[in-house]
Amino acid sequence: MKNIPKLVFIILVLSILLMLKSSNEPFLFNSQFPIFNQFPIGNSIVLNISLGLFVSALFYYFTVFIPDYRKRKIIKNNYLNQYKHFKQNMISHCLSACETSYPSDLVDTLLDQKEFKSYFSLKATDSEDKWHVVLNKMDHELLEIMLLEFEAFKESTGYVLNNIEFNQAESFEFFYHFNKQIVLLKNITDDYDEIKSFSRFLWSLFAGWCWIEGYAEKDRFQEMIDSI
């Protein structure tokens, strides 16, 4: 869809130019600019076709593109807010598991991947960092709460997948794969191996870790939302 406005603009400009060139207006016909000189033949045909293109382009722009653009913008902004709330809730659960208390603004600070990584990499004891404390306290109750957060956010992602025409196949595949991963999380338990696997998923999402590329400079999820 991003290339459509350019195409519409080109059609509008070209059709206007052709209408002027094929017009019988004396002022244009006698213009000092050769570009406005009429064609040797077929001016009436060119005029009718260019007028049709002009009207069609305007009709498309006002009845299709603008409503779609507004819808896309509303859905995108809502999804951005949902993503932020999802991260805030999940970070709050993580902090509650490893801290008795924390500053009220810490959650928003840790929305940044680098800050998240730095904070939960800090030593909590001589033998473990804060992230391992979170994992060690990942009992059935905390796991269930986190999975519910994922399930709620999955609904928002599903709505985007069903109501947006994606500009890039990559972004569609990214969100589709994300929702598929959440589905696979539904039946995990607080077994050590399953919690370890779950923790890798959490760390990749909130700290930006990738087994292939290492730590990302930017929030990959945010980039995919921006590409909508």
N, C-alpha and C positions, 0 to 999 in steps of 0.2 A: 504493500500500500504506500510506502514512502516514496516510490518512484511515480505514482499516479499523478500527484499534483504537478510535477514537472511535465509529464506528458500532456495533461490538460492545458497547462500554460502554453506549451508549444502549439497545440492545436488551436487555441484561441488566437495567438499571435499570427499563426500562418493563415487561419481563416479570415482574420481581419485584413491582412495584407492582400489576400486573393480577392476579397470583396472590393477593396479599394482599387485594385488593379483592373478588375473586370467591370467596374462601375462605368455608367454612361455620363456621370457628372462632368460637365465641361471643365470645371476647375481642376479636377484630378486628371482628366484626359489631356489637358493642355499644360500639365505641370512640367516644371523645369527638371524634375527628377525622373530619370528614365525608368526607375523602378515602378512608377505609377502608370506608365504607358500601357494601354490595353494589349491583350494578346491579339495576334493576327486574326484568329478565328476562335469560336467557342466561348466567347465571353459570357453569354447568358447561362451556359451550362456550368461554367466555373463559378459564376455568381451564386447560382442555386445550390451547388454542392457545398461551397464554402459557407453559405448562410446556414445550411443544414448542420454542418460540422460545428459552427459557432453555437447554435442553439443547443445541440446535443451536449457539447462540452459544458455549457453553463448549467444545463439541466442535471447532468451528472454531478457537477461540483456542489450544487445546492441541495440536491435531493439524496445523494448517496455519500459523497465524500465527507461533507460537513457533519451529518448525523453520525456516521461511522467514527469520525475523528473524536467527536464529543463523547461517544460511548466508550471508545478505547481509553480516552483520558480519564474518565470517571473510574473505570475498572482498574486501570493501572495505578491511579492514586490510592484507591481503596486497598489494593493488594500491597502496595508499599507500606501502608499503615498497618495492615494485618501482619506483614513480615516483621515490622518493628515490634509490634506488641508480642508476637510469638517469641522473638529473641529475648525481649525483656522478661517475659514470664519464665522462659527456660533458664536464663541467667540467674534470676531470682531463686529458682529451685536449687541451682548449683551452689549459690552463695549460702543459702540456708543450710545446706548439707555440710558446709565446711567452716562456717562462721557462726558465732553466737550473736553477733551484731555487725552491722556494716553501715557506712554512710549512705544516705538516701540517693545521692547522685552517682554512686558507684555502678549501679546497673547500667545507666546510660553511657558511662565511660567505657564499660566492657562491651558495648555494642560494636566497638572497633575491634577488628580481628587481632591486631597487634597487641592491643591492651589486654584482650582476653587471654591471649597466649602468655604474655608477661606475668599477668596476675596469677593465673592458675599454675604457672611453672615455679612460683615462689615456694620455698620450703615451709611446710607447716610444722614438721618435726624433723629430727635428725635423719630419719629414714624415709620420709615420703614428702612429696610436694602436695599442694592444695588440690590438684586434680585427682590424685590418688586417694585423698581423703573423701572426695565426692564419690568416687567409685566404691570405696569401702563402705560407704553409708547408703549405697544404692540398694535399699531393701525393696520388698514387694510394693509397699505403699508409695515410695518416691518414684519407682519405675512406672507404676500405674498412672500417677499424675503426669509424668512426662509423656507417656504414650497418648494420654488424652489430649495434651497440648498438640502433639503431632497430628492426631486425628482431626482436631478442629482446624488446624492450618491446612491439612490435606483437602478439606472441603473448599477452602478459599482457592487453592491451587487448581482444583478440579473445575471450579467455576471459570477461572481464567482460561483453562484449556478448552472449555466448551463454548466460550463466548467471544474469543479473540481470534482473528485471522492473523497468524504469526507472519512477520516479515522474513524470519530466518528459520530454517529447519532446525538449526542448532539449539535455539532457545526453546522450541517446542519439545524437542527430544530431552532437553535438560529437565524441564518441569514434569514431563511424562515419567522420566526415570526416577525423579524425586518422589513422586506419588507412588510409584511401584515399590520403592524402598520402604516407604511408610507402611504399605500393605503388608510387606514381609516382616515388619516389626511387631505386628499385632500379637503374635503368639510367643514372643520371647519371655523368658522367665528370669528370675534373679540368680540363675546358675552362673558360676564364675566365667565360663567361656562365653556365654551369651552376653553377659554384662561387658566383658572385654570387647566384644565385637560392637556392641552398642556404643561404647565409649569412643571407639575409633570413628564411628559415624558422627557423633556429637562433636568430636574434636575437629574433624574435617569441615563441619558446617560452621562452627563458631570461631575456630582459630585459623581457618583457611588452609588446612593441611591437605596435600595431595601426594599420594605415594609416587607419582610419576614426576611431578614438577616441584615438589617441596611446598614451602609456604608461599601462598599467593600474596602479591602486593595489594590487590584490591579484592573486595568481597565479590566472589564469583556469582553468588545468588543475586546480589544487587545489580551486577552488570547485566544479568539475564533479564531482570525486571526492566531495566532501563532500555533494553533492546526491543521491548514490546511496542 
